[in-house]
Amino acid sequence: MDGRPYLIQLALYWLAEREGVLADLLADAHTQSGIYSDHLRRHWEIIQRQPQLREAFFYVIVSSVQGADIDTLLAYQLERMGLVRLSGNAAIVSSTLYYKYFQSLLV
């Protein structure tokens, strides 16, 4: 959720509405049936339409620990989408949620 107010609000609403447990929410958050599925699918649609962006993000996913040096414009696009954060010239997946969801689709 890392600084995404909408995702945090959605989680709080889910927890209050269903008297849920955070561990339950987090266990399914990255799946097709999780509470963030619409949000994640929108990002997936964008990535699917742009092969270069998909390749760059795939490279970031497989280089998750050390980060990946990718094209500046592609890094900027992924950062604007909130999928990566930049550390120097390296792009790193911005959250565990994105890593888990996209790793299952891209790898």
C-alpha positions in Angstrom: 0.0 0.0 0.0 3.1 2.2 0.5 1.8 5.7 0.5 -1.3 5.1 -1.7 -4.1 6.8 0.2 -6.8 5.1 -1.9 -5.4 1.7 -1.1 -5.1 2.4 2.6 -8.7 3.8 2.7 -9.9 0.7 0.9 -8.2 -1.5 3.4 -9.6 0.4 6.4 -13.1 0.2 4.9 -12.8 -3.5 4.3 -11.5 -4.1 7.9 -14.3 -2.0 9.4 -17.1 -3.3 7.2 -16.3 -7.0 7.6 -14.8 -6.8 11.0 -11.9 -8.4 9.3 -8.4 -9.3 10.3 -5.5 -7.5 8.7 -3.7 -10.9 8.1 -6.7 -12.1 6.1 -6.7 -9.0 4.0 -3.0 -9.2 3.3 -3.0 -12.9 2.5 -5.3 -12.3 -0.5 -4.4 -8.7 -1.4 -2.2 -9.6 -4.4 -4.6 -12.2 -5.9 -7.3 -11.9 -8.5 -9.9 -12.1 -5.7 -8.2 -9.7 -3.4 -9.6 -6.2 -2.5 -7.0 -4.6 -4.8 -7.8 -6.7 -7.9 -9.4 -3.8 -9.8 -6.5 -1.5 -9.1 -4.0 -4.2 -10.0 -5.8 -5.1 -13.2 -5.8 -1.5 -14.4 -2.1 -1.4 -14.1 -1.8 -4.7 -15.8 -3.9 -3.4 -18.8 -1.6 -0.4 -19.2 1.5 -2.6 -19.1 0.1 -5.1 -21.5 -0.6 -2.4 -24.1 3.0 -1.2 -24.1 5.5 -4.1 -24.8 8.6 -2.0 -23.9 7.0 -1.0 -20.5 6.1 -4.7 -19.9 9.7 -5.8 -20.7 11.2 -3.1 -18.4 8.9 -3.9 -15.5 9.7 -7.6 -16.0 13.4 -6.8 -15.7 12.7 -4.8 -12.5 10.7 -7.8 -11.1 13.4 -10.3 -11.7 16.1 -7.9 -10.3 13.9 -7.1 -7.3 16.6 -7.0 -4.6 19.3 -5.0 -6.3 17.0 -3.0 -8.6 17.3 -2.6 -12.3 18.8 0.0 -14.6 16.2 0.6 -17.2 15.5 3.2 -19.8 14.9 6.6 -18.2 11.5 7.2 -19.8 10.3 3.8 -18.9 11.5 4.2 -15.3 9.6 7.5 -15.2 6.4 5.9 -16.5 6.6 3.1 -14.0 7.4 5.5 -11.2 4.4 7.7 -12.1 2.2 4.6 -12.0 3.6 4.0 -8.5 4.9 0.6 -9.5 8.6 1.4 -8.9 10.7 3.7 -6.8 14.0 5.0 -8.0 17.2 4.7 -6.0 19.9 6.4 -8.0 19.6 4.9 -11.5 18.0 1.7 -10.2 14.3 1.0 -10.4 13.0 -1.1 -7.5 9.4 -2.5 -7.2 7.7 -0.1 -4.8 5.7 -2.6 -2.7 5.3 -6.2 -1.9 1.7 -6.0 -3.2 3.0 -5.1 -6.7 5.9 -7.5 -6.6 3.7 -10.5 -5.7 0.9 -9.7 -8.2 3.1 -8.9 -11.2 5.6 -11.6 -10.5 2.9 -14.2 -11.0 1.9 -12.6 -14.3 5.3 -11.7 -15.7 7.6 -14.5 -14.7 
